[in-house]
Amino acid sequence: MRYSEKTLYKKARAIGYSVHKGKVHFLNGNYPVYSDEIGYNVVNDSVVTLVLGCYNNVLDHLWDLDDVESFLKSKYNDLELTL
């Protein structure tokens, strides 16, 4: 099932995560270079860190909505809740 962006934001908040939409960018030298591609980061609000996978050593906002939904489904399953 495909959820809307707004619904995914709410579902994430309900279990202690937040979703952030932004342009994919990478560190080139000492400054960020932005692309026109839009992606998503997910933050674990309890420790205020990005979830591994939505970024790597040089890029962030790597996930699309399907990736966000898959991550949230796995977390809801871990908590024995229904997304």
FENZIQUI-V151995 format. One record per residue. RES is the residue in one small letter. D_LAST is the distance of its C-alpha to the last C-alpha in whole Angstrom. Layout:
res:RES d_last:D_LAST
res:RES d_last:D_LAST
This chain:
res:m d_last:10
res:r d_last:11
res:y d_last:10
res:s d_last:13
res:e d_last:14
res:k d_last:14
res:t d_last:10
res:l d_last:9
res:y d_last:12
res:k d_last:11
res:k d_last:7
res:a d_last:10
res:r d_last:12
res:a d_last:10
res:i d_last:10
res:g d_last:14
res:y d_last:14
res:s d_last:15
res:v d_last:15
res:h d_last:19
res:k d_last:20
res:g d_last:24
res:k d_last:27
res:v d_last:27
res:h d_last:30
res:f d_last:32
res:l d_last:35
res:n d_last:38
res:g d_last:41
res:n d_last:40
res:y d_last:38
res:p d_last:35
res:v d_last:35
res:y d_last:33
res:s d_last:32
res:d d_last:31
res:e d_last:27
res:i d_last:24
res:g d_last:21
res:y d_last:19
res:n d_last:19
res:v d_last:16
res:v d_last:18
res:n d_last:17
res:d d_last:19
res:s d_last:20
res:v d_last:22
res:v d_last:22
res:t d_last:22
res:l d_last:21
res:v d_last:18
res:l d_last:21
res:g d_last:20
res:c d_last:20
res:y d_last:24
res:n d_last:27
res:n d_last:30
res:v d_last:31
res:l d_last:28
res:d d_last:25
res:h d_last:22
res:l d_last:22
res:w d_last:19
res:d d_last:18
res:l d_last:14
res:d d_last:14
res:d d_last:14
res:v d_last:12
res:e d_last:9
res:s d_last:10
res:f d_last:11
res:l d_last:8
res:k d_last:6
res:s d_last:9
res:k d_last:9
res:y d_last:6
res:n d_last:8
res:d d_last:11
res:l d_last:10
res:e d_last:10
res:l d_last:6
res:t d_last:4
res:l d_last:0
